[in-house]
Amino acid sequence: MLTSLVLMFQGEEAVLPPHLGRASHALFLKGVAERDPALAERLHAADERRPFTCSSLVGVRMERVNGELKAVVVPGRPLFLRYTGLTAEISEHLIRWAEAPPRVVEIEGAWLALQGATLDPSVHPWAGQTTYQALLRKTLPTEEPLPRHLELEFFSPTAFHSGGRNVPLPLPDLVYGSLLEKWNEFAPATVSPEVRRFAQECLAISRYELSTRSVPGKGGGMQIGFVGYCRYTVLRADPYWVGILRALTDYAFYAGVGYQTTTGMGQVRRRVGGTD
């Protein structure tokens, strides 16, 4: 089961740090602990890939305050936090949270009043539910022509670790390799690791609009990521491999891409209006 919960808020005017991914992560673990302390402890202590993602607070206005970039909560302006689950255990928690959400939450000293909680994409475009099986159906042969393009929107700063370096670029093997690793970690049925090689050899970046963004890291450091969109052109129309890439493209909505997806980075989706 795959689930994306959106919590919608409004708040009083407040000036907050520019990136609130870690605060959002702490809020998520607090919510889990209220229902299942043992699960929260496992998630907090885990060294491996975690079966969830957390967004930063979306809808704040970024501006400089006394020379420093800050996130400003504007009264009446819609805000939201988003959490996704990649396993049935986490998804069931998010479903219960949607049914009985907190009336207010505190994040970095600011109190936000809940306006709604939804899993329904018709209510909010970042909400949703599906299954691994539904995504796998995209790999089955059909009479429809194979897509010529795959497009992704990188909504929050995204980056990769590769060869001991930070790589703030949506290279096909890094994007689809990241999705492949999460899929094979959490899905009931794994897919071939050769997907990464196919993406590297048979996808070409053909159009993009990207810009860099910095995200505060631990110890006062900065991490560089990118936001925007990227189109990949399929160079080899192999039905099996392209089908898997289509499934992984939709999986990105729930799994996120790259590193630190549990603290606000790597929020990604198939580009709205993107063409096959």
C-alpha positions as a Markdown table, in Angstrom:
| # | Residue | x | y | z |
|---|---|---|---|---|
| 1 | Met | 0.0 | 0.0 | 0.0 |
| 2 | Leu | 1.2 | 3.5 | -0.9 |
| 3 | Thr | -0.3 | 6.6 | 0.8 |
| 4 | Ser | 0.2 | 10.3 | 0.7 |
| 5 | Leu | -1.5 | 12.4 | 3.4 |
| 6 | Val | -1.8 | 16.1 | 3.2 |
| 7 | Leu | -2.4 | 18.2 | 6.3 |
| 8 | Met | -3.7 | 21.7 | 5.4 |
| 9 | Phe | -3.2 | 24.6 | 7.8 |
| 10 | Gln | -3.4 | 28.4 | 8.4 |
| 11 | Gly | -1.4 | 30.2 | 11.0 |
| 12 | Glu | -0.7 | 33.5 | 12.6 |
| 13 | Glu | 2.2 | 35.6 | 11.3 |
| 14 | Ala | 5.5 | 34.0 | 12.3 |
| 15 | Val | 9.1 | 34.1 | 11.2 |
| 16 | Leu | 10.6 | 30.6 | 10.9 |
| 17 | Pro | 13.8 | 29.0 | 9.7 |
| 18 | Pro | 14.0 | 28.7 | 5.9 |
| 19 | His | 13.8 | 24.9 | 5.8 |
| 20 | Leu | 11.5 | 23.0 | 8.1 |
| 21 | Gly | 12.1 | 19.5 | 6.9 |
| 22 | Arg | 13.6 | 18.3 | 10.2 |
| 23 | Ala | 10.8 | 19.9 | 12.2 |
| 24 | Ser | 8.3 | 18.2 | 10.0 |
| 25 | His | 10.1 | 14.9 | 10.5 |
| 26 | Ala | 9.9 | 15.4 | 14.3 |
| 27 | Leu | 6.2 | 16.1 | 14.0 |
| 28 | Phe | 5.7 | 12.9 | 12.0 |
| 29 | Leu | 7.5 | 10.8 | 14.6 |
| 30 | Lys | 5.6 | 12.4 | 17.4 |
| 31 | Gly | 2.3 | 11.5 | 15.6 |
| 32 | Val | 3.4 | 7.9 | 15.2 |
| 33 | Ala | 4.5 | 7.7 | 18.8 |
| 34 | Glu | 1.1 | 8.8 | 20.1 |
| 35 | Arg | -0.4 | 5.6 | 18.4 |
| 36 | Asp | 2.5 | 3.2 | 18.3 |
| 37 | Pro | 5.6 | 4.1 | 20.5 |
| 38 | Ala | 7.5 | 1.0 | 19.5 |
| 39 | Leu | 7.1 | 1.8 | 15.8 |
| 40 | Ala | 8.2 | 5.4 | 16.3 |
| 41 | Glu | 11.3 | 4.1 | 18.1 |
| 42 | Arg | 12.1 | 1.7 | 15.3 |
| 43 | Leu | 11.7 | 4.4 | 12.7 |
| 44 | His | 13.9 | 6.8 | 14.7 |
| 45 | Ala | 16.7 | 4.3 | 15.2 |
| 46 | Ala | 16.7 | 2.8 | 11.8 |
| 47 | Asp | 19.9 | 3.1 | 9.8 |
| 48 | Glu | 18.5 | 1.7 | 6.6 |
| 49 | Arg | 16.1 | 3.3 | 4.1 |
| 50 | Arg | 13.0 | 4.5 | 5.9 |
| 51 | Pro | 9.5 | 3.6 | 4.6 |
| 52 | Phe | 8.1 | 7.2 | 4.7 |
| 53 | Thr | 8.8 | 10.7 | 3.5 |
| 54 | Cys | 8.1 | 14.1 | 5.0 |
| 55 | Ser | 7.8 | 17.5 | 3.3 |
| 56 | Ser | 8.9 | 20.8 | 4.6 |
| 57 | Leu | 6.1 | 23.3 | 5.4 |
| 58 | Val | 4.8 | 24.4 | 2.0 |
| 59 | Gly | 3.1 | 27.8 | 1.4 |
| 60 | Val | 5.4 | 30.0 | 3.5 |
| 61 | Arg | 6.8 | 33.2 | 1.9 |
| 62 | Met | 10.6 | 33.3 | 1.6 |
| 63 | Glu | 12.1 | 36.6 | 2.4 |
| 64 | Arg | 15.1 | 38.2 | 4.0 |
| 65 | Val | 14.7 | 39.3 | 7.6 |
| 66 | Asn | 17.6 | 41.3 | 9.1 |
| 67 | Gly | 19.7 | 40.0 | 6.2 |
| 68 | Glu | 18.9 | 36.3 | 6.7 |
| 69 | Leu | 16.6 | 34.2 | 4.6 |
| 70 | Lys | 13.5 | 33.2 | 6.6 |
| 71 | Ala | 10.2 | 31.4 | 6.0 |
| 72 | Val | 7.4 | 33.8 | 6.9 |
| 73 | Val | 3.9 | 32.5 | 7.8 |
| 74 | Val | 1.4 | 34.9 | 6.2 |
| 75 | Pro | -2.0 | 35.0 | 8.0 |
| 76 | Gly | -4.8 | 33.5 | 5.8 |
| 77 | Arg | -2.3 | 32.0 | 3.4 |
| 78 | Pro | -2.8 | 28.2 | 2.9 |
| 79 | Leu | 0.0 | 26.0 | 4.2 |
| 80 | Phe | 0.4 | 22.2 | 4.1 |
| 81 | Leu | 2.6 | 19.4 | 5.3 |
| 82 | Arg | 2.8 | 16.1 | 3.4 |
| 83 | Tyr | 3.7 | 12.6 | 4.6 |
| 84 | Thr | 3.9 | 9.4 | 2.5 |
| 85 | Gly | 4.0 | 5.8 | 3.5 |
| 86 | Leu | 5.7 | 3.1 | 1.5 |
| 87 | Thr | 4.5 | 0.1 | 3.5 |
| 88 | Ala | 1.1 | -1.1 | 4.8 |
| 89 | Glu | 2.2 | -0.4 | 8.3 |
| 90 | Ile | 3.0 | 3.3 | 7.7 |
| 91 | Ser | 0.1 | 3.8 | 5.3 |
| 92 | Glu | -2.3 | 2.5 | 7.9 |
| 93 | His | -1.0 | 5.0 | 10.4 |
| 94 | Leu | -1.5 | 7.8 | 7.9 |
| 95 | Ile | -5.0 | 6.7 | 7.2 |
| 96 | Arg | -5.8 | 6.8 | 10.9 |
| 97 | Trp | -4.2 | 10.2 | 11.1 |
| 98 | Ala | -6.3 | 11.4 | 8.3 |
| 99 | Glu | -9.4 | 10.2 | 10.2 |
| 100 | Ala | -8.5 | 11.9 | 13.4 |
| 101 | Pro | -5.9 | 14.7 | 12.7 |
| 102 | Pro | -4.6 | 17.1 | 15.3 |
| 103 | Arg | -6.6 | 20.3 | 15.5 |
| 104 | Val | -3.4 | 22.4 | 15.9 |
| 105 | Val | 0.3 | 21.6 | 15.5 |
| 106 | Glu | 3.4 | 23.5 | 16.7 |
| 107 | Ile | 6.4 | 23.8 | 14.4 |
| 108 | Glu | 9.4 | 25.8 | 15.5 |
| 109 | Gly | 7.3 | 27.8 | 17.9 |
| 110 | Ala | 4.6 | 28.6 | 15.5 |
| 111 | Trp | 1.0 | 27.3 | 16.0 |
| 112 | Leu | -0.8 | 26.2 | 12.9 |
| 113 | Ala | -4.6 | 25.6 | 12.9 |
| 114 | Leu | -5.8 | 22.6 | 10.9 |
| 115 | Gln | -8.0 | 23.4 | 7.9 |
| 116 | Gly | -8.3 | 19.8 | 6.7 |
| 117 | Ala | -6.6 | 16.4 | 6.2 |
| 118 | Thr | -6.9 | 14.4 | 3.0 |
| 119 | Leu | -5.7 | 11.4 | 1.1 |
| 120 | Asp | -7.9 | 12.3 | -1.8 |
| 121 | Pro | -6.1 | 13.8 | -4.9 |
| 122 | Ser | -9.3 | 15.6 | -6.0 |
| 123 | Val | -9.1 | 17.6 | -2.7 |
| 124 | His | -5.3 | 18.3 | -2.9 |
| 125 | Pro | -2.9 | 17.5 | -5.8 |
| 126 | Trp | -0.3 | 16.1 | -3.4 |
| 127 | Ala | -2.6 | 13.6 | -1.7 |
| 128 | Gly | -3.2 | 10.1 | -3.0 |
| 129 | Gln | -3.4 | 6.3 | -2.5 |
| 130 | Thr | -2.4 | 3.4 | -4.6 |
| 131 | Thr | -0.7 | 0.0 | -4.5 |
| 132 | Tyr | 2.4 | -1.5 | -5.8 |
| 133 | Gln | 0.3 | -3.9 | -7.8 |
| 134 | Ala | -1.5 | -1.0 | -9.5 |
| 135 | Leu | 1.8 | 0.5 | -10.5 |
| 136 | Leu | 3.1 | -2.8 | -11.8 |
| 137 | Arg | 0.2 | -3.0 | -14.2 |
| 138 | Lys | 2.0 | -0.3 | -16.1 |
| 139 | Thr | 4.6 | -2.9 | -17.0 |
| 140 | Leu | 2.1 | -5.1 | -18.8 |
| 141 | Pro | 1.9 | -5.1 | -22.6 |
| 142 | Thr | -0.9 | -3.0 | -24.1 |
| 143 | Glu | -2.0 | -2.0 | -27.6 |
| 144 | Glu | -1.2 | 1.6 | -26.8 |
| 145 | Pro | 2.1 | 3.0 | -28.2 |
| 146 | Leu | 5.0 | 3.2 | -25.9 |
| 147 | Pro | 5.7 | 6.6 | -24.4 |
| 148 | Arg | 8.4 | 8.6 | -26.0 |
| 149 | His | 9.0 | 10.8 | -23.0 |
| 150 | Leu | 9.0 | 10.6 | -19.2 |
| 151 | Glu | 8.8 | 13.9 | -17.2 |
| 152 | Leu | 9.3 | 14.6 | -13.6 |
| 153 | Glu | 8.7 | 17.7 | -11.5 |
| 154 | Phe | 11.3 | 18.1 | -8.7 |
| 155 | Phe | 9.2 | 20.2 | -6.2 |
| 156 | Ser | 11.7 | 20.4 | -3.3 |
| 157 | Pro | 15.5 | 20.5 | -3.5 |
| 158 | Thr | 16.8 | 17.1 | -4.7 |
| 159 | Ala | 20.3 | 15.7 | -4.8 |
| 160 | Phe | 22.2 | 12.4 | -4.8 |
| 161 | His | 25.3 | 10.9 | -3.2 |
| 162 | Ser | 27.4 | 9.2 | -5.9 |
| 163 | Gly | 31.0 | 8.3 | -5.9 |
| 164 | Gly | 31.5 | 10.1 | -2.5 |
| 165 | Arg | 30.2 | 13.4 | -3.9 |
| 166 | Asn | 27.0 | 15.4 | -3.8 |
| 167 | Val | 25.4 | 15.4 | -7.3 |
| 168 | Pro | 22.7 | 18.1 | -7.7 |
| 169 | Leu | 21.6 | 16.9 | -11.2 |
| 170 | Pro | 18.8 | 14.6 | -12.4 |
| 171 | Leu | 20.9 | 12.1 | -14.3 |
| 172 | Pro | 18.7 | 9.2 | -15.4 |
| 173 | Asp | 20.6 | 6.5 | -13.7 |
| 174 | Leu | 20.7 | 8.4 | -10.4 |
| 175 | Val | 17.0 | 9.2 | -10.5 |
| 176 | Tyr | 15.7 | 5.8 | -11.5 |
| 177 | Gly | 18.4 | 4.0 | -9.5 |
| 178 | Ser | 17.2 | 5.8 | -6.4 |
| 179 | Leu | 13.6 | 4.8 | -7.1 |
| 180 | Leu | 14.7 | 1.2 | -7.9 |
| 181 | Glu | 16.4 | 0.8 | -4.6 |
| 182 | Lys | 13.4 | 2.0 | -2.6 |
| 183 | Trp | 11.0 | -0.2 | -4.7 |
| 184 | Asn | 13.1 | -3.3 | -4.1 |
| 185 | Glu | 13.3 | -2.5 | -0.4 |
| 186 | Phe | 9.6 | -2.1 | 0.2 |
| 187 | Ala | 7.6 | -3.6 | -2.6 |
| 188 | Pro | 6.2 | -7.1 | -2.4 |
| 189 | Ala | 7.7 | -7.9 | -5.8 |
| 190 | Thr | 11.2 | -6.8 | -6.8 |
| 191 | Val | 12.3 | -5.6 | -10.2 |
| 192 | Ser | 15.6 | -6.2 | -12.0 |
| 193 | Pro | 18.5 | -4.1 | -11.0 |
| 194 | Glu | 19.3 | -3.8 | -14.7 |
| 195 | Val | 16.7 | -1.0 | -14.7 |
| 196 | Arg | 19.4 | 1.4 | -13.6 |
| 197 | Arg | 21.6 | 0.4 | -16.6 |
| 198 | Phe | 18.7 | 0.7 | -19.0 |
| 199 | Ala | 18.0 | 4.2 | -17.7 |
| 200 | Gln | 21.6 | 5.2 | -18.1 |
| 201 | Glu | 22.0 | 3.9 | -21.6 |
| 202 | Cys | 18.5 | 4.4 | -23.1 |
| 203 | Leu | 17.2 | 7.6 | -21.5 |
| 204 | Ala | 18.4 | 11.0 | -22.6 |
| 205 | Ile | 17.7 | 14.4 | -21.0 |
| 206 | Ser | 15.9 | 16.3 | -23.8 |
| 207 | Arg | 14.4 | 19.3 | -22.0 |
| 208 | Tyr | 14.7 | 20.8 | -18.5 |
| 209 | Glu | 14.2 | 23.9 | -16.4 |
| 210 | Leu | 16.2 | 23.6 | -13.3 |
| 211 | Ser | 17.7 | 25.8 | -10.7 |
| 212 | Thr | 19.8 | 25.2 | -7.6 |
| 213 | Arg | 18.6 | 25.5 | -4.0 |
| 214 | Ser | 20.6 | 25.3 | -0.8 |
| 215 | Val | 19.3 | 23.5 | 2.3 |
| 216 | Pro | 20.7 | 23.9 | 5.7 |
| 217 | Gly | 22.5 | 20.8 | 6.9 |
| 218 | Lys | 23.8 | 19.6 | 10.3 |
| 219 | Gly | 26.6 | 21.5 | 11.9 |
| 220 | Gly | 25.8 | 24.7 | 10.0 |
| 221 | Gly | 26.7 | 23.4 | 6.6 |
| 222 | Met | 24.7 | 23.8 | 3.4 |
| 223 | Gln | 23.5 | 21.1 | 1.0 |
| 224 | Ile | 22.9 | 22.0 | -2.7 |
| 225 | Gly | 20.0 | 20.5 | -4.5 |
| 226 | Phe | 17.9 | 21.3 | -7.6 |
| 227 | Val | 14.3 | 22.1 | -8.3 |
| 228 | Gly | 12.3 | 22.3 | -11.6 |
| 229 | Tyr | 11.4 | 19.7 | -14.2 |
| 230 | Cys | 13.2 | 17.3 | -16.5 |
| 231 | Arg | 12.1 | 15.5 | -19.6 |
| 232 | Tyr | 13.7 | 12.2 | -20.5 |
| 233 | Thr | 13.4 | 10.9 | -24.0 |
| 234 | Val | 13.3 | 7.1 | -24.5 |
| 235 | Leu | 15.9 | 6.0 | -27.0 |
| 236 | Arg | 15.1 | 2.3 | -27.1 |
| 237 | Ala | 11.4 | 1.4 | -27.2 |
| 238 | Asp | 11.6 | -1.8 | -25.2 |
| 239 | Pro | 8.1 | -2.6 | -23.8 |
| 240 | Tyr | 9.4 | -4.3 | -20.7 |
| 241 | Trp | 12.0 | -1.8 | -19.5 |
| 242 | Val | 9.9 | 1.2 | -20.5 |
| 243 | Gly | 7.0 | -0.3 | -18.6 |
| 244 | Ile | 9.1 | -0.5 | -15.4 |
| 245 | Leu | 10.3 | 3.1 | -15.9 |
| 246 | Arg | 6.7 | 4.2 | -16.2 |
| 247 | Ala | 5.9 | 2.5 | -12.9 |
| 248 | Leu | 8.9 | 4.0 | -11.2 |
| 249 | Thr | 8.0 | 7.5 | -12.5 |
| 250 | Asp | 4.6 | 7.2 | -10.8 |
| 251 | Tyr | 6.3 | 5.7 | -7.7 |
| 252 | Ala | 8.3 | 8.9 | -7.3 |
| 253 | Phe | 5.2 | 10.6 | -6.0 |
| 254 | Tyr | 5.2 | 8.5 | -2.9 |
| 255 | Ala | 8.9 | 7.4 | -2.6 |
| 256 | Gly | 10.6 | 10.7 | -3.2 |
| 257 | Val | 14.0 | 10.8 | -5.0 |
| 258 | Gly | 17.6 | 11.1 | -3.8 |
| 259 | Tyr | 18.6 | 11.5 | -0.2 |
| 260 | Gln | 17.0 | 13.1 | 2.9 |
| 261 | Thr | 13.5 | 12.5 | 1.7 |
| 262 | Thr | 12.4 | 12.1 | 5.3 |
| 263 | Thr | 13.4 | 15.7 | 6.0 |
| 264 | Gly | 11.8 | 17.6 | 3.1 |
| 265 | Met | 14.1 | 16.9 | 0.2 |
| 266 | Gly | 13.3 | 15.0 | -3.0 |
| 267 | Gln | 9.6 | 15.7 | -3.2 |
| 268 | Val | 8.9 | 14.6 | -6.8 |
| 269 | Arg | 5.9 | 13.8 | -9.1 |
| 270 | Arg | 5.2 | 13.0 | -12.7 |
| 271 | Arg | 5.0 | 16.5 | -14.2 |
| 272 | Val | 1.4 | 17.8 | -14.5 |
| 273 | Gly | 0.8 | 18.2 | -18.2 |
| 274 | Gly | 3.9 | 16.1 | -19.0 |
| 275 | Thr | 3.5 | 14.1 | -22.1 |
| 276 | Asp | 4.2 | 10.5 | -22.8 |
